[in-house]
Amino acid sequence: MGQYYNLFGQKVASQYLAMGVLGSLFGGVYLASGGSSKTPATPPINASSSDEADFIKKFLETSESAEKQAPAAAPAKH
């Protein structure tokens, strides 16, 4: 019916070889793309007092929210 290949002393049809190759390919891609998505770690805040640490945290929050709201500005052309 189709072409057969001799693998390890057994006759194997070409459609089974194709299904095995495609299954291995898509299975490998699925396994490689999975996994946990960890959030990037921020560096520790080395503040001398809790007030300073609170100020730094609030500043970072406001700057991140400002970046999300404002569109990315085009770089200046020289």
Distance bins in CASP14 RR format, pairs under 12 A and 6 or more apart:
PFRMAT RR
TARGET T0000
AUTHOR 0000-0000-0000
RMODE 2
METHOD distances of the structure
MODEL  1
1 11 0 0 0 0 0 1 0 0 0 0 0
1 13 1 0 0 1 0 0 0 0 0 0 0
1 14 0 0 0 0 0 1 0 0 0 0 0
1 15 0 0 0 0 1 0 0 0 0 0 0
2 11 0 0 0 0 0 1 0 0 0 0 0
2 12 0 0 0 0 0 1 0 0 0 0 0
2 13 1 0 0 1 0 0 0 0 0 0 0
2 14 1 0 0 1 0 0 0 0 0 0 0
2 15 1 0 0 1 0 0 0 0 0 0 0
2 16 0 0 0 0 0 1 0 0 0 0 0
2 17 0 0 0 0 0 1 0 0 0 0 0
2 18 0 0 0 0 0 1 0 0 0 0 0
3 11 0 0 0 0 0 1 0 0 0 0 0
3 12 0 0 0 0 1 0 0 0 0 0 0
3 13 1 0 0 1 0 0 0 0 0 0 0
3 14 1 0 1 0 0 0 0 0 0 0 0
3 15 0 0 0 0 1 0 0 0 0 0 0
3 16 0 0 0 0 0 1 0 0 0 0 0
3 17 0 0 0 0 1 0 0 0 0 0 0
3 18 0 0 0 0 0 1 0 0 0 0 0
4 10 0 0 0 0 1 0 0 0 0 0 0
4 11 1 0 1 0 0 0 0 0 0 0 0
4 12 1 0 0 1 0 0 0 0 0 0 0
4 13 1 0 1 0 0 0 0 0 0 0 0
4 14 1 0 0 1 0 0 0 0 0 0 0
4 15 0 0 0 0 0 1 0 0 0 0 0
4 16 0 0 0 0 1 0 0 0 0 0 0
4 17 0 0 0 0 1 0 0 0 0 0 0
5 11 1 0 0 1 0 0 0 0 0 0 0
5 12 1 0 1 0 0 0 0 0 0 0 0
5 13 0 0 0 0 1 0 0 0 0 0 0
5 14 1 0 0 1 0 0 0 0 0 0 0
5 15 0 0 0 0 0 1 0 0 0 0 0
5 16 0 0 0 0 1 0 0 0 0 0 0
5 17 1 0 0 1 0 0 0 0 0 0 0
5 18 0 0 0 0 0 1 0 0 0 0 0
6 12 1 0 0 1 0 0 0 0 0 0 0
6 13 0 0 0 0 0 1 0 0 0 0 0
6 14 0 0 0 0 0 1 0 0 0 0 0
6 17 0 0 0 0 0 1 0 0 0 0 0
7 13 0 0 0 0 0 1 0 0 0 0 0
7 14 0 0 0 0 0 1 0 0 0 0 0
7 16 0 0 0 0 1 0 0 0 0 0 0
7 17 0 0 0 0 1 0 0 0 0 0 0
7 20 0 0 0 0 0 1 0 0 0 0 0
10 16 0 0 0 0 0 1 0 0 0 0 0
10 17 0 0 0 0 0 1 0 0 0 0 0
11 17 0 0 0 0 0 1 0 0 0 0 0
12 18 0 0 0 0 0 1 0 0 0 0 0
12 19 0 0 0 0 0 1 0 0 0 0 0
12 20 0 0 0 0 0 1 0 0 0 0 0
12 21 0 0 0 0 0 1 0 0 0 0 0
13 19 0 0 0 0 1 0 0 0 0 0 0
13 20 0 0 0 0 0 1 0 0 0 0 0
14 20 0 0 0 0 0 1 0 0 0 0 0
14 21 0 0 0 0 0 1 0 0 0 0 0
15 21 0 0 0 0 0 1 0 0 0 0 0
15 22 0 0 0 0 0 1 0 0 0 0 0
16 22 0 0 0 0 0 1 0 0 0 0 0
16 23 0 0 0 0 0 1 0 0 0 0 0
17 23 0 0 0 0 0 1 0 0 0 0 0
17 24 0 0 0 0 0 1 0 0 0 0 0
18 24 0 0 0 0 0 1 0 0 0 0 0
18 25 0 0 0 0 0 1 0 0 0 0 0
19 25 0 0 0 0 0 1 0 0 0 0 0
19 26 0 0 0 0 0 1 0 0 0 0 0
20 26 0 0 0 0 1 0 0 0 0 0 0
20 27 0 0 0 0 0 1 0 0 0 0 0
20 28 0 0 0 0 0 1 0 0 0 0 0
21 27 0 0 0 0 0 1 0 0 0 0 0
21 28 0 0 0 0 0 1 0 0 0 0 0
22 28 0 0 0 0 0 1 0 0 0 0 0
22 29 0 0 0 0 0 1 0 0 0 0 0
23 29 0 0 0 0 1 0 0 0 0 0 0
23 30 0 0 0 0 1 0 0 0 0 0 0
23 31 0 0 0 0 0 1 0 0 0 0 0
24 30 0 0 0 0 0 1 0 0 0 0 0
24 31 0 0 0 0 0 1 0 0 0 0 0
25 31 0 0 0 0 0 1 0 0 0 0 0
25 32 0 0 0 0 0 1 0 0 0 0 0
26 32 0 0 0 0 0 1 0 0 0 0 0
26 33 0 0 0 0 0 1 0 0 0 0 0
27 33 0 0 0 0 1 0 0 0 0 0 0
27 34 0 0 0 0 0 1 0 0 0 0 0
28 34 0 0 0 0 0 1 0 0 0 0 0
42 56 0 0 0 0 0 1 0 0 0 0 0
42 57 0 0 0 0 0 1 0 0 0 0 0
42 60 0 0 0 0 1 0 0 0 0 0 0
42 61 0 0 0 0 0 1 0 0 0 0 0
42 64 0 0 0 0 0 1 0 0 0 0 0
43 56 0 0 0 0 0 1 0 0 0 0 0
43 60 0 0 0 0 0 1 0 0 0 0 0
44 53 0 0 0 0 0 1 0 0 0 0 0
44 56 0 0 0 0 0 1 0 0 0 0 0
44 57 0 0 0 0 0 1 0 0 0 0 0
45 52 0 0 0 0 1 0 0 0 0 0 0
45 53 1 0 1 0 0 0 0 0 0 0 0
45 54 0 0 0 0 1 0 0 0 0 0 0
45 55 0 0 0 0 1 0 0 0 0 0 0
45 56 1 0 1 0 0 0 0 0 0 0 0
45 57 1 0 0 1 0 0 0 0 0 0 0
45 58 0 0 0 0 0 1 0 0 0 0 0
45 59 0 0 0 0 0 1 0 0 0 0 0
45 60 0 0 0 0 1 0 0 0 0 0 0
46 52 0 0 0 0 1 0 0 0 0 0 0
46 53 0 0 0 0 1 0 0 0 0 0 0
46 56 0 0 0 0 1 0 0 0 0 0 0
47 53 1 1 0 0 0 0 0 0 0 0 0
47 54 0 0 0 0 1 0 0 0 0 0 0
47 55 0 0 0 0 1 0 0 0 0 0 0
47 56 1 0 0 1 0 0 0 0 0 0 0
47 57 0 0 0 0 1 0 0 0 0 0 0
47 59 0 0 0 0 0 1 0 0 0 0 0
48 55 0 0 0 0 0 1 0 0 0 0 0
48 56 0 0 0 0 0 1 0 0 0 0 0
49 55 0 0 0 0 1 0 0 0 0 0 0
49 56 0 0 0 0 0 1 0 0 0 0 0
50 56 0 0 0 0 0 1 0 0 0 0 0
50 57 0 0 0 0 0 1 0 0 0 0 0
51 57 0 0 0 0 0 1 0 0 0 0 0
51 58 0 0 0 0 0 1 0 0 0 0 0
52 58 0 0 0 0 0 1 0 0 0 0 0
52 59 0 0 0 0 0 1 0 0 0 0 0
53 59 0 0 0 0 0 1 0 0 0 0 0
53 60 0 0 0 0 0 1 0 0 0 0 0
54 60 0 0 0 0 0 1 0 0 0 0 0
54 61 0 0 0 0 0 1 0 0 0 0 0
55 61 0 0 0 0 0 1 0 0 0 0 0
55 62 0 0 0 0 0 1 0 0 0 0 0
56 62 0 0 0 0 0 1 0 0 0 0 0
56 63 0 0 0 0 0 1 0 0 0 0 0
57 63 0 0 0 0 0 1 0 0 0 0 0
57 64 0 0 0 0 0 1 0 0 0 0 0
58 64 0 0 0 0 0 1 0 0 0 0 0
58 65 0 0 0 0 0 1 0 0 0 0 0
59 65 0 0 0 0 0 1 0 0 0 0 0
59 66 0 0 0 0 0 1 0 0 0 0 0
60 66 0 0 0 0 0 1 0 0 0 0 0
60 67 0 0 0 0 0 1 0 0 0 0 0
61 67 0 0 0 0 0 1 0 0 0 0 0
61 68 0 0 0 0 0 1 0 0 0 0 0
62 68 0 0 0 0 0 1 0 0 0 0 0
62 69 0 0 0 0 0 1 0 0 0 0 0
63 69 0 0 0 0 0 1 0 0 0 0 0
63 70 0 0 0 0 0 1 0 0 0 0 0
64 70 0 0 0 0 0 1 0 0 0 0 0
67 73 0 0 0 0 0 1 0 0 0 0 0
END
